[in-house]
Every structure is written in C-alpha cells, then in structure tokens.
Amino acid sequence: MNGRSTARQVVEVTDIGDRLDDLLDRVKREETRVIVQRDGVAVAVAALVSSDELARMERVDTEREARFRVVAEVRSAFNDLSADEIDREADRAVAKLRAEAAAGG
C-alpha cells in the first residue's frame, strides 16, 4: 500500500459496466477499493482491489496458514492428555518461566 488510507467505494453490480474503466483506474492508483453489492443489499458479493493489495492479502493468508500449522503441531503433542493435565502442565511451565525471570535468567 502507499502509506495513506485507501477509501472504500460501494457500487451496485448493475452499475459496474458503465464505470468499469474508471473504477479500475482508481483501484490501480490505490485511491479506492471497490465493494460490489447486488440489489441494494448491504452484503458484498465481490471486491476490486489493486494487484499490490491482492499480493499483500495473499502474503497475510500464507502467514496465517503457517501459524495455524504450528498451532496444530503443538496441539498434536498433547492429544493423549486430558484438559486437566494440560492445565497442570501449562501452570507448571508458567511457574518455571516466572521463577527463571525472577532469578534473572
């Protein structure tokens, strides 16, 4: 993104055809994101964003998926433990870290 706030513009799907060239130019210049709605319903059915914004969104999705994989891996290590056992282990680990921090190490 260009560092400034990008406006949002809501457009009816029936109005897109007449305005497509102008909307695409504004999106390309990152002046606006176009939210497309149908029949006046305040629910987006599509959006036009710049290619840079799409690339940023795809990076965010990739990073999010990687974080969820890590969480799933960590969670799988505790599949055989009950919730109470997990709570006790977590409490023990937190207490250990706090003791180490208090001891300066």
C-alpha positions in Angstrom: 0.0 0.0 0.0 1.0 3.6 -0.4 1.0 4.6 3.3 -2.2 6.6 3.1 -5.7 5.4 3.9 -7.5 3.8 0.9 -11.1 4.8 0.5 -13.9 2.3 0.0 -16.5 2.7 -2.6 -19.7 0.7 -2.8 -21.1 0.0 -6.2 -24.1 -1.9 -7.4 -23.3 -4.8 -9.7 -25.6 -3.3 -12.3 -23.6 -0.1 -12.4 -20.2 -1.7 -12.9 -20.3 -2.0 -16.7 -20.7 1.7 -17.3 -18.0 2.6 -14.8 -15.5 -0.3 -15.1 -12.7 1.6 -16.8 -12.8 4.5 -14.2 -13.1 2.1 -11.3 -10.2 0.0 -12.4 -8.0 3.1 -12.9 -8.9 4.3 -9.4 -8.2 0.9 -7.9 -4.9 0.6 -9.8 -3.8 4.0 -8.4 -4.8 2.7 -4.9 -7.3 5.6 -4.5 -10.1 3.2 -3.6 -11.2 -0.3 -3.0 -14.5 -1.1 -4.8 -17.0 -3.2 -2.9 -19.6 -4.7 -5.2 -23.1 -5.4 -3.9 -26.2 -6.8 -5.5 -29.7 -5.4 -5.4 -29.1 -2.8 -2.7 -28.3 -5.5 -0.2 -25.6 -4.3 2.2 -23.6 -7.5 1.7 -20.6 -7.5 -0.5 -20.6 -10.1 -3.3 -17.1 -9.1 -4.7 -14.4 -6.5 -4.5 -11.9 -4.8 -6.7 -8.5 -4.3 -5.2 -5.1 -3.3 -6.6 -2.7 -6.1 -7.6 -0.4 -4.8 -4.8 -3.2 -5.1 -2.3 -4.0 -8.6 -3.5 -0.4 -9.7 -3.1 -0.4 -8.3 0.4 -3.6 -10.2 1.2 -2.1 -13.4 -0.2 1.0 -12.9 2.0 -1.2 -12.5 5.1 -3.1 -15.6 4.2 0.1 -17.6 3.7 1.5 -16.4 7.1 -1.8 -17.2 8.8 -1.9 -20.7 7.4 1.7 -21.2 8.6 0.8 -20.1 12.1 -2.2 -22.4 12.2 0.1 -25.3 11.2 2.4 -24.6 14.1 -0.6 -24.5 16.5 -1.8 -27.8 15.1 1.6 -29.4 15.6 1.9 -28.1 19.2 -1.7 -29.3 19.9 -1.0 -32.8 18.5 1.7 -33.2 21.1 -1.0 -33.1 23.8 -3.6 -35.4 22.1 -3.2 -38.1 24.8 -3.6 -35.7 27.8 -6.8 -34.6 29.4 -7.7 -30.9 29.7 -6.8 -31.0 33.4 -3.4 -32.5 32.7 -2.7 -29.8 30.0 -3.8 -27.1 32.5 -1.4 -28.5 35.1 1.5 -28.7 32.7 0.8 -25.2 31.5 0.7 -23.9 35.1 4.0 -25.7 35.8 5.7 -24.3 32.7 4.5 -20.7 33.5 5.7 -21.0 37.1 9.1 -22.3 35.9 9.5 -19.3 33.5 8.4 -16.8 36.2 11.0 -18.3 38.6 13.7 -18.1 36.0 12.8 -14.5 35.2 12.8 -13.6 38.9 16.2 -15.2 39.2 17.5 -13.1 36.4 17.9 -15.8 33.9 
